[in-house]
Amino acid sequence: MEEVNPGLLPGTSFPAALISGAAAGTAVDVVLFPLDTIKTRLQSQAGFLKSGGFSRVYSGLLSAALGSAPGGALFFCAYETSKKVFGSLSTERRFEVASQMAAACVGEVTACLVRVPVEVVKQRAQVERTGSSISSLRFTLRSEGVRGFYRGYLSTVLREIPFSVIQFPIWEYLKSSWSSHSGQPITAWQSSLCGAVAGGTAAALTTPLDVVKTRIILAERGSRAASGNVVSVVRQVVETQGVRGLFAGVVPRVMWISLGGSIFLGVYEKFRITVSAWSWPWV
C-alpha cells in the first residue's frame, strides 16, 4: 500500500493557516473559559476562595474572545511557514521532529506578542481585582502604562515554548501513526483525539512554568514577583508551599488543555481541510 502523507495538505496556503488558526483559537478559549478561570484562581497567591472561588467564572471573557482569533492566527501562520522553511533544509526523516520543534518555538514567540497582553487583562479580571475586561484594561494602563501589558512576557514564552515543543511533535507523530495504520489521510475528529493526548501530556509537564507565569502577572506592582524573575518566583513558591505549590491547578489545567487540545487542533484541522480546498488566486 502506498504510504499516505499524514502531515498538512500539500501547498497549505497562508490564508488557510490564518483562517483555521483564528477559528481554532476562538473556539477553544470561549468554550473552556470557566476551567481557565478556576485554574488561574487556584494558582493565585491570594488563594482560590479569596480570588473569587466558583463565582463569576466568565470574568475576563471579553478579552479572551477578542484576543483568541489573532493569537491563534499568528501562531499557525508562523508555525506552518517556519515548518516549511526548516523542513526544506533537509529531506531526511530524522530532522522532521527537530523542524516541528523549531517551528513551534517561532510560532509561540510570535503569538505571544498578542497573547500576553490578552492574558494580563484576562487573568486580572478572573481574580476579581478589576471585575471586568474593560476595567482590567483601564487599571493596567493607568497603573503601569503600555509596558504593563507585557509583564510576564518572558515567563509566558518560557512556558509556551516547552509546551509546544512537547505538544506539537506528539500531535504530528500520533497523526502520522494513525494515518499510516489506516492507510487514509487524517480526519478532523482523529486529529482532535490526537490533540487531546498531546495537549494533556504537555500540560502536566509544564504546570510549574504556568504557575510562575500566573504569579508574575498577578503580583502587586513593586513586589518581588512583579520583577519577572522566574528563578525568584520559583523559590518563593517552594518556600511558602513546597514543591507541591508548583503543581497548583494541575488537574483543571490538564482537563482544560486536554479538552482544549481536542477542540483547538480538531477545529484547526477541520477548517484547514475545508479552506485549503478553496481557490486563492492571489496565493
C-alpha positions, 0 to 999 in steps of 0.5 A: 500500500502506498504510504499516505502523507499524514502531515498538512495538505500539500501547498497549505496556503497562508490564508488557510493557516490564518483562517483555521488558526483564528477559528481554532483559537476562538473556539477553544478559549470561549468554550473552556473559559470557566476551567481557565478561570478556576485554574488561574484562581487556584494558582493565585497567591491570594488563594482560590476562595479569596480570588473569587472561588466558583463565582463569576467564572466568565470574568475576563471573557471579553478579552479572551474572545477578542484576543483568541482569533489573532493569537491563534492566527499568528501562531499557525501562520508562523508555525506552518511557514517556519515548518516549511522553511526548516523542513526544506533544509533537509529531506531526511526523516530524522530532522522532521521532529527537530523542524516541528520543534523549531517551528513551534518555538517561532510560532509561540514567540510570535503569538505571544506578542498578542497573547500576553497582553490578552492574558494580563487583562484576562487573568486580572479580571478572573481574580476579581481585582478589576471585575471586568475586561474593560476595567482590567484594561483601564487599571493596567494602563493607568497603573503601569502604562503600555509596558504593563501589558507585557509583564510576564512576557518572558515567563509566558514564552518560557512556558509556551515554548516547552509546551509546544515543543512537547505538544506539537511533535506528539500531535504530528507523530500520533497523526502520522501513526494513525494515518499510516495504520489506516492507510487514509489521510487524517480526519478532523475528529482523529486529529482532535483525539490526537490533540487531546493526548498531546495537549494533556501530556504537555500540560502536566509537564509544564504546570510549574512554568504556568504557575510562575507565569500566573504569579508574575502577572498577578503580583502587586506592582513593586513586589518581588514577583512583579520583577519577572524573575522566574528563578525568584518566583520559583523559590518563593513558591517552594518556600511558602508551599513546597514543591507541591505549590508548583503543581497548583491547578494541575488537574483543571489545567490538564482537563482544560488543555486536554479538552482544549487540545481536542477542540483547538487542533480538531477545529484547526484541522477541520477548517484547514481541510475545508479552506485549503480546498478553496481557490486563492488566486492571489496565493 
